[in-house]
Amino acid sequence: MEDQFNTMKHNPIVGTGNDARDILMFVYEALKVKGYDPVDQLVGYIITGDPTYITSYNSARSLIGRVDRDTLLEELVRSYLETH
């Protein structure tokens, strides 16, 4: 989709239909690319709500802000229980 200034807008996530899972995986990868420990950073974000735990690289910080922290935690628990 193009706007009046001829800039492209796109969604960086090709998803599975589960927004919380897709965003978590996208943010996880962005944190890895930037050299952070994704698990530590995501835990810090979920516990405190402080967005500075998440890199702004590839708009990861703004994407994770679209999902309620409770929803992120639910997705993590669901995913863990499904695989164990």
C-alpha positions in Angstrom: 0.0 0.0 0.0 1.4 3.4 -0.9 0.6 6.7 0.7 0.7 10.2 -0.9 4.5 10.4 -0.3 5.2 7.2 -2.2 6.5 5.4 0.8 5.7 1.7 1.3 3.9 0.5 4.4 4.2 -3.2 5.2 3.7 -5.6 8.0 7.1 -7.2 8.7 5.5 -10.4 10.1 4.3 -13.2 7.9 2.1 -14.9 10.3 0.4 -18.0 11.5 -2.8 -16.3 12.4 -1.8 -16.1 16.1 -0.7 -12.5 16.5 0.8 -13.0 20.0 2.9 -15.9 18.8 4.0 -14.2 15.6 5.0 -11.0 17.4 6.9 -13.0 20.1 8.9 -14.9 17.5 9.6 -11.7 15.5 10.8 -9.8 18.6 12.8 -12.9 19.7 14.6 -12.9 16.4 15.2 -9.1 16.5 16.7 -9.4 20.0 19.0 -12.2 18.8 20.2 -10.3 15.8 21.1 -7.3 18.0 23.1 -9.5 20.4 20.7 -9.6 23.3 19.6 -12.6 25.3 16.0 -12.8 24.1 14.7 -14.8 27.0 16.1 -12.3 29.6 14.9 -9.3 27.7 11.4 -10.7 27.1 11.1 -11.7 30.8 12.1 -8.2 31.9 9.5 -6.7 29.6 6.7 -9.0 30.7 7.4 -8.5 34.4 8.0 -4.7 34.3 6.2 -3.5 31.2 9.3 -1.3 30.5 9.5 -1.2 26.6 13.3 -0.4 26.8 13.8 -4.2 27.3 12.9 -4.6 23.7 15.1 -3.3 20.9 13.6 -0.8 18.4 15.4 -2.7 15.6 12.9 -3.7 12.9 10.1 -2.0 14.9 10.2 -4.8 17.5 9.4 -2.4 20.3 6.3 -1.0 18.7 5.1 -4.4 17.6 5.3 -5.9 21.1 3.4 -2.9 22.4 0.4 -4.0 20.3 -0.1 -7.1 22.5 -1.2 -7.0 26.1 1.5 -8.5 28.4 -1.1 -10.9 29.9 -1.7 -12.2 26.4 2.0 -12.7 25.8 2.3 -14.6 29.1 -0.8 -16.8 28.1 0.8 -17.6 24.8 4.1 -18.6 26.4 2.3 -20.9 28.9 0.1 -22.4 26.1 3.1 -23.0 23.9 5.1 -24.6 26.7 2.3 -26.9 27.7 1.7 -28.0 24.2 5.3 -29.0 23.7 5.8 -30.8 27.1 
